[in-house]
Amino acid sequence: MVATNLKAEAMSLMDKRTALEAEMNVIIDRLCQPGGPGLSANLVDSEGFPRTDIDIPTVRADRRRLTELRNDHKDITEKINENIQVLHSARLAPRSLPLKDSGNVEGSSNQGSSVDHVGTSASSNYVLPRDNINVMDVDVVASIPFAMVDEIAEASPAAEDGLQLGDQIVKFGNVESGDNLLPRLASEAQTNQGCAIPIVVTRQGALINLTVTPRAWEGRGLMGCHFRIL
C-alpha cells in the first residue's frame, strides 16, 4: 500500500513538473522573442535610463515568476528522486513474512528420531522458500533533466541541429548527472568537436532524442547556446 501511494505521488509530481515546464517555456519564449529583453539583459539603456522599448514591470514580473517556477521545479524533481529511490529499494527488498515452526512430527513412524526431526524442520523454516517471496513490482520510469537551454542563437550549431529554447537536458553525451555539470558539458562539447553527440531532452513533457555536432561557426562557442543547471 505504501509503494502504491508513493508511485501515485511520483506520477502526480511528474504531471505537476510538466505543467511547470510548460509555463516556464511560455515565459522564456516571451522574454527571448526578437527585440525582447532576454532572461538577464539590462533594463536600462547605455545612459542609465529605463528602456522605452520594453514593458519593464511586465519583464520584471516574468523574470520573478520564472525564478519561482525554477525553484518549484527543483523541489519537485528532488521529491520525485526520493520517491523513486524508495520504490526501487522496495522492489529489491523481499517482504518479510512471519516464521512458523511446522516441525510437528506427531504420527511419524520414526518416533525415535522425532526430536532430531523437529529440530531440523524448525531450522529449515527460518529460510523462506523462493516462491513465497512477494517482491513488489515497481514500474516507475523517470527521466530527470539536469539543465535547461535558456539561450540559443539563430543559425548556431545547436539551433540547426534541432535544439530549442526551453529544452531540458536529460543526457548530453556521457553527461547525465552529478557535480560540476557546466564544466563537464563544456568539456564534452570540446572533446567531440566535429562529432555528433547524442542528446536526450524533454520538450513539453515528451522525451526527444537529438544529435548535435559542436563546430566552429560565426558566433561564440562551438554550439551557440547556454545551459542553466536546474
C-alpha positions in Angstrom: 0.0 0.0 0.0 2.9 2.4 0.8 4.5 1.6 -2.5 1.2 2.2 -4.3 0.9 5.6 -2.6 4.4 6.6 -3.4 4.0 5.6 -7.0 0.8 7.6 -7.3 2.5 10.6 -5.6 5.5 10.3 -8.0 3.2 10.3 -11.1 1.3 13.3 -9.7 4.5 15.2 -9.1 5.7 14.4 -12.7 2.4 15.9 -14.0 3.0 19.0 -11.9 6.6 19.2 -13.2 5.4 19.0 -16.8 2.9 21.9 -16.1 5.7 23.9 -14.6 7.9 23.3 -17.6 5.1 24.4 -20.0 4.7 27.7 -18.1 8.5 28.2 -18.0 8.7 27.7 -21.8 5.9 30.3 -22.4 7.8 32.9 -20.2 11.1 32.1 -21.9 9.6 32.4 -25.4 8.1 35.8 -24.4 11.3 37.2 -22.9 13.5 35.9 -25.7 11.4 36.9 -28.7 13.2 39.1 -31.3 13.7 42.5 -29.7 12.9 41.2 -26.3 15.0 41.7 -23.1 16.0 38.1 -22.8 16.5 36.4 -19.4 19.1 38.6 -18.0 19.7 41.7 -20.2 19.8 45.2 -18.6 16.5 47.0 -18.3 18.3 50.4 -18.7 19.9 52.0 -21.7 23.5 53.0 -22.1 22.9 56.2 -20.3 21.3 54.5 -17.3 17.7 55.4 -18.2 14.9 52.9 -18.2 14.5 51.3 -21.6 11.5 52.6 -23.6 11.2 49.7 -26.0 10.0 47.2 -23.4 7.4 47.0 -20.7 9.7 46.9 -17.7 7.1 46.0 -15.0 6.0 43.1 -17.1 9.5 41.9 -17.8 10.3 42.1 -14.1 7.2 40.1 -13.2 8.1 37.5 -15.8 11.6 37.1 -14.6 10.4 36.9 -11.0 7.8 34.3 -11.9 10.4 32.3 -13.8 12.7 32.2 -10.8 9.8 30.9 -8.7 9.0 28.2 -11.2 12.6 27.1 -11.4 12.7 26.8 -7.6 9.5 24.8 -7.6 10.8 22.6 -10.4 14.0 21.9 -8.4 12.0 21.0 -5.3 9.6 18.7 -7.2 12.4 17.0 -9.0 14.2 16.3 -5.7 10.9 14.8 -4.3 10.5 12.6 -7.4 14.0 11.3 -7.0 13.4 10.5 -3.3 10.2 8.6 -4.1 11.8 6.7 -6.9 14.7 5.6 -4.7 12.3 4.4 -2.1 10.3 2.5 -4.7 13.3 0.8 -6.2 14.6 -0.1 -2.8 11.3 -1.7 -2.1 11.4 -3.6 -5.4 14.8 -5.1 -4.5 14.0 -6.0 -0.9 11.8 -9.1 -0.3 8.8 -8.6 2.0 9.5 -10.3 5.4 7.0 -13.0 6.4 6.3 -14.4 9.9 8.2 -17.5 10.6 6.4 -20.6 11.7 7.7 -23.8 13.2 5.9 -26.5 11.3 8.1 -29.3 12.5 5.4 -31.2 14.2 6.0 -34.9 13.6 3.2 -36.4 15.6 2.2 -39.6 13.9 5.6 -40.1 12.4 6.5 -43.7 12.0 10.0 -43.0 13.3 9.4 -41.9 16.9 13.0 -42.5 17.9 14.2 -39.7 15.8 11.4 -37.3 16.5 13.5 -34.8 18.4 16.1 -34.5 15.7 13.4 -34.3 13.1 11.7 -31.4 14.9 14.9 -29.5 15.2 15.7 -29.9 11.5 12.2 -28.8 10.5 12.3 -25.8 12.7 15.6 -24.7 11.3 14.6 -25.2 7.7 11.5 -23.0 8.2 13.7 -20.0 9.0 14.6 -19.9 5.3 11.8 -18.6 3.2 11.0 -20.6 0.1 11.8 -18.6 -3.0 8.3 -18.9 -4.4 6.9 -17.4 -1.3 8.8 -14.1 -1.6 6.4 -11.5 -2.9 8.6 -8.8 -4.5 6.7 -5.6 -5.3 6.9 -4.8 -9.0 7.6 -1.1 -9.2 7.4 0.3 -12.7 8.3 3.9 -12.4 10.4 5.4 -15.2 11.5 8.9 -14.7 13.9 10.9 -16.8 15.3 13.7 -14.7 16.6 16.7 -16.5 19.6 18.4 -15.0 19.9 21.5 -17.3 17.8 23.7 -19.5 18.6 25.6 -22.7 18.0 29.2 -21.6 19.7 31.0 -24.5 20.2 29.9 -28.1 21.5 31.9 -31.1 19.9 31.8 -34.5 21.9 29.8 -37.1 24.0 28.3 -34.4 25.0 24.6 -34.5 22.6 23.9 -31.6 19.7 25.6 -33.4 20.5 24.0 -36.8 20.7 20.5 -35.2 17.3 20.8 -33.6 17.9 22.0 -30.0 15.3 24.6 -28.9 15.0 27.3 -26.3 13.5 25.7 -23.1 14.6 22.2 -23.9 15.6 20.4 -20.7 18.7 18.2 -20.9 18.3 14.6 -19.6 21.5 13.4 -21.2 24.3 15.1 -23.1 26.7 12.6 -24.5 28.3 11.0 -21.4 26.9 13.6 -19.0 23.7 12.7 -17.2 24.0 13.9 -13.6 26.4 14.6 -10.8 28.6 17.6 -9.8 30.4 20.2 -11.9 27.9 19.9 -14.7 28.7 23.1 -16.6 32.5 22.3 -16.9 31.6 18.7 -17.9 29.2 19.9 -20.5 31.8 22.3 -22.0 34.4 19.5 -21.9 32.0 17.1 -23.7 31.4 19.6 -26.4 35.1 20.4 -26.9 36.2 16.8 -26.8 33.6 15.9 -29.5 34.2 18.9 -31.8 33.1 17.9 -35.3 31.5 14.7 -34.0 27.7 14.1 -33.4 26.8 14.0 -29.7 23.6 12.1 -28.7 21.3 14.2 -26.6 18.1 13.4 -24.8 15.8 16.3 -23.9 12.3 16.8 -22.5 10.2 19.2 -24.6 6.7 19.9 -23.4 6.6 16.7 -21.4 7.9 14.5 -24.2 11.3 12.8 -24.4 13.2 13.6 -27.6 16.4 12.2 -29.0 18.7 14.5 -30.9 22.3 14.6 -32.1 24.2 17.9 -32.0 27.6 18.4 -33.6 29.8 21.0 -31.9 31.6 23.0 -34.5 33.0 26.4 -35.4 30.6 28.9 -36.7 30.3 32.7 -37.0 29.2 33.2 -33.4 30.7 32.3 -30.0 31.5 28.9 -28.7 31.0 25.6 -30.5 27.3 25.3 -30.1 25.9 28.8 -29.7 23.7 28.1 -26.8 23.7 28.4 -23.0 22.7 25.8 -20.4 21.3 26.7 -17.0 21.7 23.9 -14.4 18.4 23.0 -12.7 
